[in-house]
Amino acid sequence: MFKTLEALGPEHEYSLVDSDLKPLPIVDRVIKNLCGRVVNNIAFQFHTFGKELQSHVAVIKANTPFSSPMVFEEKMHRAVLETSDFVERGWNACLLGTGMHPLLRLEDTAVWSHRDRKIYHALNRIFNLRQHGWLNI
């Protein structure tokens, strides 16, 4: 017997890139443009746009779980389209939705340097974050 699905609450991570797929470490500027200051996340009606460890990676996630895959697909698709439109108009950027950026050079990005940076500095001392396993995920 299959268990019924109660709710879906996934997130999607995207590299912000230019037309040549060069990573654009501008998530902080996108956030500042949207809300006037650099914060970790901005909540919209159905989704949240936010930062990740890497300064070129943004996350789009649901504010609340969805009741069905169809609702999930509709709302998240709309969120991705709105985000894509915003970063394209404001920064001539595109969303690259791969697990790892295929052409990333570590010198083209950095660890998030705003709120939570103390945590990331501590992680860097332990794990050396300037590696593809951390900056390119």
Phi and psi in radians as a Rosetta constraint file:
Dihedral C 1 N 2 CA 2 C 2 CIRCULARHARMONIC -1.526 0.35
Dihedral N 2 CA 2 C 2 N 3 CIRCULARHARMONIC 2.475 0.35
Dihedral C 2 N 3 CA 3 C 3 CIRCULARHARMONIC -1.431 0.35
Dihedral N 3 CA 3 C 3 N 4 CIRCULARHARMONIC 2.427 0.35
Dihedral C 3 N 4 CA 4 C 4 CIRCULARHARMONIC -1.305 0.35
Dihedral N 4 CA 4 C 4 N 5 CIRCULARHARMONIC 2.587 0.35
Dihedral C 4 N 5 CA 5 C 5 CIRCULARHARMONIC -1.449 0.35
Dihedral N 5 CA 5 C 5 N 6 CIRCULARHARMONIC 2.123 0.35
Dihedral C 5 N 6 CA 6 C 6 CIRCULARHARMONIC -1.366 0.35
Dihedral N 6 CA 6 C 6 N 7 CIRCULARHARMONIC -0.840 0.35
Dihedral C 6 N 7 CA 7 C 7 CIRCULARHARMONIC -2.864 0.35
Dihedral N 7 CA 7 C 7 N 8 CIRCULARHARMONIC 2.673 0.35
Dihedral C 7 N 8 CA 8 C 8 CIRCULARHARMONIC -1.961 0.35
Dihedral N 8 CA 8 C 8 N 9 CIRCULARHARMONIC 2.353 0.35
Dihedral C 8 N 9 CA 9 C 9 CIRCULARHARMONIC -2.507 0.35
Dihedral N 9 CA 9 C 9 N 10 CIRCULARHARMONIC 0.957 0.35
Dihedral C 9 N 10 CA 10 C 10 CIRCULARHARMONIC -1.408 0.35
Dihedral N 10 CA 10 C 10 N 11 CIRCULARHARMONIC 3.018 0.35
Dihedral C 10 N 11 CA 11 C 11 CIRCULARHARMONIC -2.365 0.35
Dihedral N 11 CA 11 C 11 N 12 CIRCULARHARMONIC 2.751 0.35
Dihedral C 11 N 12 CA 12 C 12 CIRCULARHARMONIC -2.219 0.35
Dihedral N 12 CA 12 C 12 N 13 CIRCULARHARMONIC 2.353 0.35
Dihedral C 12 N 13 CA 13 C 13 CIRCULARHARMONIC -1.876 0.35
Dihedral N 13 CA 13 C 13 N 14 CIRCULARHARMONIC 2.436 0.35
Dihedral C 13 N 14 CA 14 C 14 CIRCULARHARMONIC -2.334 0.35
Dihedral N 14 CA 14 C 14 N 15 CIRCULARHARMONIC 2.412 0.35
Dihedral C 14 N 15 CA 15 C 15 CIRCULARHARMONIC -1.424 0.35
Dihedral N 15 CA 15 C 15 N 16 CIRCULARHARMONIC 2.373 0.35
Dihedral C 15 N 16 CA 16 C 16 CIRCULARHARMONIC -1.536 0.35
Dihedral N 16 CA 16 C 16 N 17 CIRCULARHARMONIC 2.176 0.35
Dihedral C 16 N 17 CA 17 C 17 CIRCULARHARMONIC -2.363 0.35
Dihedral N 17 CA 17 C 17 N 18 CIRCULARHARMONIC 2.824 0.35
Dihedral C 17 N 18 CA 18 C 18 CIRCULARHARMONIC -1.582 0.35
Dihedral N 18 CA 18 C 18 N 19 CIRCULARHARMONIC -3.046 0.35
Dihedral C 18 N 19 CA 19 C 19 CIRCULARHARMONIC -1.162 0.35
Dihedral N 19 CA 19 C 19 N 20 CIRCULARHARMONIC -0.287 0.35
Dihedral C 19 N 20 CA 20 C 20 CIRCULARHARMONIC -1.713 0.35
Dihedral N 20 CA 20 C 20 N 21 CIRCULARHARMONIC 0.194 0.35
Dihedral C 20 N 21 CA 21 C 21 CIRCULARHARMONIC 1.221 0.35
Dihedral N 21 CA 21 C 21 N 22 CIRCULARHARMONIC 0.257 0.35
Dihedral C 21 N 22 CA 22 C 22 CIRCULARHARMONIC -1.245 0.35
Dihedral N 22 CA 22 C 22 N 23 CIRCULARHARMONIC 2.274 0.35
Dihedral C 22 N 23 CA 23 C 23 CIRCULARHARMONIC -1.125 0.35
Dihedral N 23 CA 23 C 23 N 24 CIRCULARHARMONIC 2.461 0.35
Dihedral C 23 N 24 CA 24 C 24 CIRCULARHARMONIC -1.979 0.35
Dihedral N 24 CA 24 C 24 N 25 CIRCULARHARMONIC 1.827 0.35
Dihedral C 24 N 25 CA 25 C 25 CIRCULARHARMONIC -1.366 0.35
Dihedral N 25 CA 25 C 25 N 26 CIRCULARHARMONIC 1.170 0.35
Dihedral C 25 N 26 CA 26 C 26 CIRCULARHARMONIC -2.162 0.35
Dihedral N 26 CA 26 C 26 N 27 CIRCULARHARMONIC 0.234 0.35
Dihedral C 26 N 27 CA 27 C 27 CIRCULARHARMONIC -1.004 0.35
Dihedral N 27 CA 27 C 27 N 28 CIRCULARHARMONIC -0.648 0.35
Dihedral C 27 N 28 CA 28 C 28 CIRCULARHARMONIC -1.091 0.35
Dihedral N 28 CA 28 C 28 N 29 CIRCULARHARMONIC -0.695 0.35
Dihedral C 28 N 29 CA 29 C 29 CIRCULARHARMONIC -1.220 0.35
Dihedral N 29 CA 29 C 29 N 30 CIRCULARHARMONIC -0.628 0.35
Dihedral C 29 N 30 CA 30 C 30 CIRCULARHARMONIC -1.095 0.35
Dihedral N 30 CA 30 C 30 N 31 CIRCULARHARMONIC -0.813 0.35
Dihedral C 30 N 31 CA 31 C 31 CIRCULARHARMONIC -1.093 0.35
Dihedral N 31 CA 31 C 31 N 32 CIRCULARHARMONIC -0.789 0.35
Dihedral C 31 N 32 CA 32 C 32 CIRCULARHARMONIC -1.075 0.35
Dihedral N 32 CA 32 C 32 N 33 CIRCULARHARMONIC -0.683 0.35
Dihedral C 32 N 33 CA 33 C 33 CIRCULARHARMONIC -1.137 0.35
Dihedral N 33 CA 33 C 33 N 34 CIRCULARHARMONIC -0.614 0.35
Dihedral C 33 N 34 CA 34 C 34 CIRCULARHARMONIC -1.292 0.35
Dihedral N 34 CA 34 C 34 N 35 CIRCULARHARMONIC -0.626 0.35
Dihedral C 34 N 35 CA 35 C 35 CIRCULARHARMONIC -2.288 0.35
Dihedral N 35 CA 35 C 35 N 36 CIRCULARHARMONIC 0.089 0.35
Dihedral C 35 N 36 CA 36 C 36 CIRCULARHARMONIC 1.560 0.35
Dihedral N 36 CA 36 C 36 N 37 CIRCULARHARMONIC -0.129 0.35
Dihedral C 36 N 37 CA 37 C 37 CIRCULARHARMONIC -2.731 0.35
Dihedral N 37 CA 37 C 37 N 38 CIRCULARHARMONIC 2.888 0.35
Dihedral C 37 N 38 CA 38 C 38 CIRCULARHARMONIC -1.517 0.35
Dihedral N 38 CA 38 C 38 N 39 CIRCULARHARMONIC 2.067 0.35
Dihedral C 38 N 39 CA 39 C 39 CIRCULARHARMONIC -2.260 0.35
Dihedral N 39 CA 39 C 39 N 40 CIRCULARHARMONIC 3.000 0.35
Dihedral C 39 N 40 CA 40 C 40 CIRCULARHARMONIC -1.352 0.35
Dihedral N 40 CA 40 C 40 N 41 CIRCULARHARMONIC -0.618 0.35
Dihedral C 40 N 41 CA 41 C 41 CIRCULARHARMONIC -2.558 0.35
Dihedral N 41 CA 41 C 41 N 42 CIRCULARHARMONIC 2.627 0.35
Dihedral C 41 N 42 CA 42 C 42 CIRCULARHARMONIC -2.186 0.35
Dihedral N 42 CA 42 C 42 N 43 CIRCULARHARMONIC 2.119 0.35
Dihedral C 42 N 43 CA 43 C 43 CIRCULARHARMONIC -1.572 0.35
Dihedral N 43 CA 43 C 43 N 44 CIRCULARHARMONIC 2.239 0.35
Dihedral C 43 N 44 CA 44 C 44 CIRCULARHARMONIC -1.837 0.35
Dihedral N 44 CA 44 C 44 N 45 CIRCULARHARMONIC -2.997 0.35
Dihedral C 44 N 45 CA 45 C 45 CIRCULARHARMONIC -1.039 0.35
Dihedral N 45 CA 45 C 45 N 46 CIRCULARHARMONIC -0.863 0.35
Dihedral C 45 N 46 CA 46 C 46 CIRCULARHARMONIC -1.981 0.35
Dihedral N 46 CA 46 C 46 N 47 CIRCULARHARMONIC -0.237 0.35
Dihedral C 46 N 47 CA 47 C 47 CIRCULARHARMONIC -2.468 0.35
Dihedral N 47 CA 47 C 47 N 48 CIRCULARHARMONIC 2.929 0.35
Dihedral C 47 N 48 CA 48 C 48 CIRCULARHARMONIC -2.121 0.35
Dihedral N 48 CA 48 C 48 N 49 CIRCULARHARMONIC 2.397 0.35
Dihedral C 48 N 49 CA 49 C 49 CIRCULARHARMONIC -1.877 0.35
Dihedral N 49 CA 49 C 49 N 50 CIRCULARHARMONIC 2.302 0.35
Dihedral C 49 N 50 CA 50 C 50 CIRCULARHARMONIC -2.712 0.35
Dihedral N 50 CA 50 C 50 N 51 CIRCULARHARMONIC -3.120 0.35
Dihedral C 50 N 51 CA 51 C 51 CIRCULARHARMONIC -1.603 0.35
Dihedral N 51 CA 51 C 51 N 52 CIRCULARHARMONIC 2.884 0.35
Dihedral C 51 N 52 CA 52 C 52 CIRCULARHARMONIC -2.209 0.35
Dihedral N 52 CA 52 C 52 N 53 CIRCULARHARMONIC -3.005 0.35
Dihedral C 52 N 53 CA 53 C 53 CIRCULARHARMONIC -1.019 0.35
Dihedral N 53 CA 53 C 53 N 54 CIRCULARHARMONIC -0.722 0.35
Dihedral C 53 N 54 CA 54 C 54 CIRCULARHARMONIC -1.515 0.35
Dihedral N 54 CA 54 C 54 N 55 CIRCULARHARMONIC 2.452 0.35
Dihedral C 54 N 55 CA 55 C 55 CIRCULARHARMONIC -1.286 0.35
Dihedral N 55 CA 55 C 55 N 56 CIRCULARHARMONIC -0.151 0.35
Dihedral C 55 N 56 CA 56 C 56 CIRCULARHARMONIC -1.829 0.35
Dihedral N 56 CA 56 C 56 N 57 CIRCULARHARMONIC 0.021 0.35
Dihedral C 56 N 57 CA 57 C 57 CIRCULARHARMONIC -1.953 0.35
Dihedral N 57 CA 57 C 57 N 58 CIRCULARHARMONIC 2.305 0.35
Dihedral C 57 N 58 CA 58 C 58 CIRCULARHARMONIC -2.065 0.35
Dihedral N 58 CA 58 C 58 N 59 CIRCULARHARMONIC 2.714 0.35
Dihedral C 58 N 59 CA 59 C 59 CIRCULARHARMONIC -2.090 0.35
Dihedral N 59 CA 59 C 59 N 60 CIRCULARHARMONIC 2.476 0.35
Dihedral C 59 N 60 CA 60 C 60 CIRCULARHARMONIC -2.115 0.35
Dihedral N 60 CA 60 C 60 N 61 CIRCULARHARMONIC 2.110 0.35
Dihedral C 60 N 61 CA 61 C 61 CIRCULARHARMONIC -2.415 0.35
Dihedral N 61 CA 61 C 61 N 62 CIRCULARHARMONIC 2.770 0.35
Dihedral C 61 N 62 CA 62 C 62 CIRCULARHARMONIC -1.258 0.35
Dihedral N 62 CA 62 C 62 N 63 CIRCULARHARMONIC 2.504 0.35
Dihedral C 62 N 63 CA 63 C 63 CIRCULARHARMONIC -1.321 0.35
Dihedral N 63 CA 63 C 63 N 64 CIRCULARHARMONIC -0.618 0.35
Dihedral C 63 N 64 CA 64 C 64 CIRCULARHARMONIC -2.396 0.35
Dihedral N 64 CA 64 C 64 N 65 CIRCULARHARMONIC 2.733 0.35
Dihedral C 64 N 65 CA 65 C 65 CIRCULARHARMONIC -1.083 0.35
Dihedral N 65 CA 65 C 65 N 66 CIRCULARHARMONIC 2.622 0.35
Dihedral C 65 N 66 CA 66 C 66 CIRCULARHARMONIC -1.666 0.35
Dihedral N 66 CA 66 C 66 N 67 CIRCULARHARMONIC 2.604 0.35
Dihedral C 66 N 67 CA 67 C 67 CIRCULARHARMONIC -1.434 0.35
Dihedral N 67 CA 67 C 67 N 68 CIRCULARHARMONIC -0.293 0.35
Dihedral C 67 N 68 CA 68 C 68 CIRCULARHARMONIC -2.696 0.35
Dihedral N 68 CA 68 C 68 N 69 CIRCULARHARMONIC 2.773 0.35
Dihedral C 68 N 69 CA 69 C 69 CIRCULARHARMONIC -1.044 0.35
Dihedral N 69 CA 69 C 69 N 70 CIRCULARHARMONIC -0.585 0.35
Dihedral C 69 N 70 CA 70 C 70 CIRCULARHARMONIC -1.160 0.35
Dihedral N 70 CA 70 C 70 N 71 CIRCULARHARMONIC -0.740 0.35
Dihedral C 70 N 71 CA 71 C 71 CIRCULARHARMONIC -1.142 0.35
Dihedral N 71 CA 71 C 71 N 72 CIRCULARHARMONIC -0.753 0.35
Dihedral C 71 N 72 CA 72 C 72 CIRCULARHARMONIC -0.970 0.35
Dihedral N 72 CA 72 C 72 N 73 CIRCULARHARMONIC -0.904 0.35
Dihedral C 72 N 73 CA 73 C 73 CIRCULARHARMONIC -1.042 0.35
Dihedral N 73 CA 73 C 73 N 74 CIRCULARHARMONIC -0.778 0.35
Dihedral C 73 N 74 CA 74 C 74 CIRCULARHARMONIC -1.112 0.35
Dihedral N 74 CA 74 C 74 N 75 CIRCULARHARMONIC -0.883 0.35
Dihedral C 74 N 75 CA 75 C 75 CIRCULARHARMONIC -1.215 0.35
Dihedral N 75 CA 75 C 75 N 76 CIRCULARHARMONIC -0.769 0.35
Dihedral C 75 N 76 CA 76 C 76 CIRCULARHARMONIC -1.229 0.35
Dihedral N 76 CA 76 C 76 N 77 CIRCULARHARMONIC -0.615 0.35
Dihedral C 76 N 77 CA 77 C 77 CIRCULARHARMONIC -1.083 0.35
Dihedral N 77 CA 77 C 77 N 78 CIRCULARHARMONIC -0.765 0.35
Dihedral C 77 N 78 CA 78 C 78 CIRCULARHARMONIC -1.082 0.35
Dihedral N 78 CA 78 C 78 N 79 CIRCULARHARMONIC -0.742 0.35
Dihedral C 78 N 79 CA 79 C 79 CIRCULARHARMONIC -1.094 0.35
Dihedral N 79 CA 79 C 79 N 80 CIRCULARHARMONIC -0.738 0.35
Dihedral C 79 N 80 CA 80 C 80 CIRCULARHARMONIC -1.158 0.35
Dihedral N 80 CA 80 C 80 N 81 CIRCULARHARMONIC -0.733 0.35
Dihedral C 80 N 81 CA 81 C 81 CIRCULARHARMONIC -1.105 0.35
Dihedral N 81 CA 81 C 81 N 82 CIRCULARHARMONIC -0.755 0.35
Dihedral C 81 N 82 CA 82 C 82 CIRCULARHARMONIC -1.108 0.35
Dihedral N 82 CA 82 C 82 N 83 CIRCULARHARMONIC -0.766 0.35
Dihedral C 82 N 83 CA 83 C 83 CIRCULARHARMONIC -1.141 0.35
Dihedral N 83 CA 83 C 83 N 84 CIRCULARHARMONIC -0.776 0.35
Dihedral C 83 N 84 CA 84 C 84 CIRCULARHARMONIC -1.037 0.35
Dihedral N 84 CA 84 C 84 N 85 CIRCULARHARMONIC -0.775 0.35
Dihedral C 84 N 85 CA 85 C 85 CIRCULARHARMONIC -1.086 0.35
Dihedral N 85 CA 85 C 85 N 86 CIRCULARHARMONIC -0.750 0.35
Dihedral C 85 N 86 CA 86 C 86 CIRCULARHARMONIC -1.132 0.35
Dihedral N 86 CA 86 C 86 N 87 CIRCULARHARMONIC -0.829 0.35
Dihedral C 86 N 87 CA 87 C 87 CIRCULARHARMONIC -1.250 0.35
Dihedral N 87 CA 87 C 87 N 88 CIRCULARHARMONIC -0.489 0.35
Dihedral C 87 N 88 CA 88 C 88 CIRCULARHARMONIC -1.220 0.35
Dihedral N 88 CA 88 C 88 N 89 CIRCULARHARMONIC -0.807 0.35
Dihedral C 88 N 89 CA 89 C 89 CIRCULARHARMONIC -1.168 0.35
Dihedral N 89 CA 89 C 89 N 90 CIRCULARHARMONIC -0.763 0.35
Dihedral C 89 N 90 CA 90 C 90 CIRCULARHARMONIC -1.416 0.35
Dihedral N 90 CA 90 C 90 N 91 CIRCULARHARMONIC -0.546 0.35
Dihedral C 90 N 91 CA 91 C 91 CIRCULARHARMONIC -2.372 0.35
Dihedral N 91 CA 91 C 91 N 92 CIRCULARHARMONIC 0.161 0.35
Dihedral C 91 N 92 CA 92 C 92 CIRCULARHARMONIC 0.908 0.35
Dihedral N 92 CA 92 C 92 N 93 CIRCULARHARMONIC 0.702 0.35
Dihedral C 92 N 93 CA 93 C 93 CIRCULARHARMONIC -1.903 0.35
Dihedral N 93 CA 93 C 93 N 94 CIRCULARHARMONIC 2.812 0.35
Dihedral C 93 N 94 CA 94 C 94 CIRCULARHARMONIC -2.195 0.35
Dihedral N 94 CA 94 C 94 N 95 CIRCULARHARMONIC 2.778 0.35
Dihedral C 94 N 95 CA 95 C 95 CIRCULARHARMONIC -1.656 0.35
Dihedral N 95 CA 95 C 95 N 96 CIRCULARHARMONIC 2.175 0.35
Dihedral C 95 N 96 CA 96 C 96 CIRCULARHARMONIC -1.891 0.35
Dihedral N 96 CA 96 C 96 N 97 CIRCULARHARMONIC 1.955 0.35
Dihedral C 96 N 97 CA 97 C 97 CIRCULARHARMONIC -1.729 0.35
Dihedral N 97 CA 97 C 97 N 98 CIRCULARHARMONIC 0.820 0.35
Dihedral C 97 N 98 CA 98 C 98 CIRCULARHARMONIC -1.742 0.35
Dihedral N 98 CA 98 C 98 N 99 CIRCULARHARMONIC 2.814 0.35
Dihedral C 98 N 99 CA 99 C 99 CIRCULARHARMONIC -1.138 0.35
Dihedral N 99 CA 99 C 99 N 100 CIRCULARHARMONIC -0.815 0.35
Dihedral C 99 N 100 CA 100 C 100 CIRCULARHARMONIC -2.155 0.35
Dihedral N 100 CA 100 C 100 N 101 CIRCULARHARMONIC 2.455 0.35
Dihedral C 100 N 101 CA 101 C 101 CIRCULARHARMONIC -1.225 0.35
Dihedral N 101 CA 101 C 101 N 102 CIRCULARHARMONIC 2.142 0.35
Dihedral C 101 N 102 CA 102 C 102 CIRCULARHARMONIC -1.201 0.35
Dihedral N 102 CA 102 C 102 N 103 CIRCULARHARMONIC -0.368 0.35
Dihedral C 102 N 103 CA 103 C 103 CIRCULARHARMONIC -2.113 0.35
Dihedral N 103 CA 103 C 103 N 104 CIRCULARHARMONIC 0.173 0.35
Dihedral C 103 N 104 CA 104 C 104 CIRCULARHARMONIC -1.079 0.35
Dihedral N 104 CA 104 C 104 N 105 CIRCULARHARMONIC 2.301 0.35
Dihedral C 104 N 105 CA 105 C 105 CIRCULARHARMONIC -1.862 0.35
Dihedral N 105 CA 105 C 105 N 106 CIRCULARHARMONIC 2.316 0.35
Dihedral C 105 N 106 CA 106 C 106 CIRCULARHARMONIC -0.997 0.35
Dihedral N 106 CA 106 C 106 N 107 CIRCULARHARMONIC -0.556 0.35
Dihedral C 106 N 107 CA 107 C 107 CIRCULARHARMONIC -1.230 0.35
Dihedral N 107 CA 107 C 107 N 108 CIRCULARHARMONIC -0.169 0.35
Dihedral C 107 N 108 CA 108 C 108 CIRCULARHARMONIC -1.570 0.35
Dihedral N 108 CA 108 C 108 N 109 CIRCULARHARMONIC 0.044 0.35
Dihedral C 108 N 109 CA 109 C 109 CIRCULARHARMONIC -2.554 0.35
Dihedral N 109 CA 109 C 109 N 110 CIRCULARHARMONIC -3.124 0.35
Dihedral C 109 N 110 CA 110 C 110 CIRCULARHARMONIC -2.740 0.35
Dihedral N 110 CA 110 C 110 N 111 CIRCULARHARMONIC 2.992 0.35
Dihedral C 110 N 111 CA 111 C 111 CIRCULARHARMONIC -1.380 0.35
Dihedral N 111 CA 111 C 111 N 112 CIRCULARHARMONIC 2.539 0.35
Dihedral C 111 N 112 CA 112 C 112 CIRCULARHARMONIC -0.858 0.35
Dihedral N 112 CA 112 C 112 N 113 CIRCULARHARMONIC 2.267 0.35
Dihedral C 112 N 113 CA 113 C 113 CIRCULARHARMONIC -1.987 0.35
Dihedral N 113 CA 113 C 113 N 114 CIRCULARHARMONIC 0.347 0.35
Dihedral C 113 N 114 CA 114 C 114 CIRCULARHARMONIC -1.966 0.35
Dihedral N 114 CA 114 C 114 N 115 CIRCULARHARMONIC -2.388 0.35
Dihedral C 114 N 115 CA 115 C 115 CIRCULARHARMONIC -0.926 0.35
Dihedral N 115 CA 115 C 115 N 116 CIRCULARHARMONIC 2.487 0.35
Dihedral C 115 N 116 CA 116 C 116 CIRCULARHARMONIC 1.351 0.35
Dihedral N 116 CA 116 C 116 N 117 CIRCULARHARMONIC 0.070 0.35
Dihedral C 116 N 117 CA 117 C 117 CIRCULARHARMONIC -1.074 0.35
Dihedral N 117 CA 117 C 117 N 118 CIRCULARHARMONIC -0.524 0.35
Dihedral C 117 N 118 CA 118 C 118 CIRCULARHARMONIC -1.105 0.35
Dihedral N 118 CA 118 C 118 N 119 CIRCULARHARMONIC -0.679 0.35
Dihedral C 118 N 119 CA 119 C 119 CIRCULARHARMONIC -1.099 0.35
Dihedral N 119 CA 119 C 119 N 120 CIRCULARHARMONIC -0.788 0.35
Dihedral C 119 N 120 CA 120 C 120 CIRCULARHARMONIC -1.185 0.35
Dihedral N 120 CA 120 C 120 N 121 CIRCULARHARMONIC -0.590 0.35
Dihedral C 120 N 121 CA 121 C 121 CIRCULARHARMONIC -1.125 0.35
Dihedral N 121 CA 121 C 121 N 122 CIRCULARHARMONIC -0.720 0.35
Dihedral C 121 N 122 CA 122 C 122 CIRCULARHARMONIC -1.124 0.35
Dihedral N 122 CA 122 C 122 N 123 CIRCULARHARMONIC -0.777 0.35
Dihedral C 122 N 123 CA 123 C 123 CIRCULARHARMONIC -1.061 0.35
Dihedral N 123 CA 123 C 123 N 124 CIRCULARHARMONIC -0.675 0.35
Dihedral C 123 N 124 CA 124 C 124 CIRCULARHARMONIC -1.111 0.35
Dihedral N 124 CA 124 C 124 N 125 CIRCULARHARMONIC -0.708 0.35
Dihedral C 124 N 125 CA 125 C 125 CIRCULARHARMONIC -1.077 0.35
Dihedral N 125 CA 125 C 125 N 126 CIRCULARHARMONIC -0.620 0.35
Dihedral C 125 N 126 CA 126 C 126 CIRCULARHARMONIC -1.436 0.35
Dihedral N 126 CA 126 C 126 N 127 CIRCULARHARMONIC -0.775 0.35
Dihedral C 126 N 127 CA 127 C 127 CIRCULARHARMONIC -1.978 0.35
Dihedral N 127 CA 127 C 127 N 128 CIRCULARHARMONIC -0.134 0.35
Dihedral C 127 N 128 CA 128 C 128 CIRCULARHARMONIC 0.972 0.35
Dihedral N 128 CA 128 C 128 N 129 CIRCULARHARMONIC 1.455 0.35
Dihedral C 128 N 129 CA 129 C 129 CIRCULARHARMONIC -1.214 0.35
Dihedral N 129 CA 129 C 129 N 130 CIRCULARHARMONIC -0.234 0.35
Dihedral C 129 N 130 CA 130 C 130 CIRCULARHARMONIC -1.409 0.35
Dihedral N 130 CA 130 C 130 N 131 CIRCULARHARMONIC 1.003 0.35
Dihedral C 130 N 131 CA 131 C 131 CIRCULARHARMONIC -2.380 0.35
Dihedral N 131 CA 131 C 131 N 132 CIRCULARHARMONIC 2.785 0.35
Dihedral C 131 N 132 CA 132 C 132 CIRCULARHARMONIC -1.101 0.35
Dihedral N 132 CA 132 C 132 N 133 CIRCULARHARMONIC -0.536 0.35
Dihedral C 132 N 133 CA 133 C 133 CIRCULARHARMONIC -1.170 0.35
Dihedral N 133 CA 133 C 133 N 134 CIRCULARHARMONIC -0.305 0.35
Dihedral C 133 N 134 CA 134 C 134 CIRCULARHARMONIC -1.938 0.35
Dihedral N 134 CA 134 C 134 N 135 CIRCULARHARMONIC -0.871 0.35
Dihedral C 134 N 135 CA 135 C 135 CIRCULARHARMONIC -1.479 0.35
Dihedral N 135 CA 135 C 135 N 136 CIRCULARHARMONIC -0.225 0.35
Dihedral C 135 N 136 CA 136 C 136 CIRCULARHARMONIC -2.254 0.35
Dihedral N 136 CA 136 C 136 N 137 CIRCULARHARMONIC 1.398 0.35
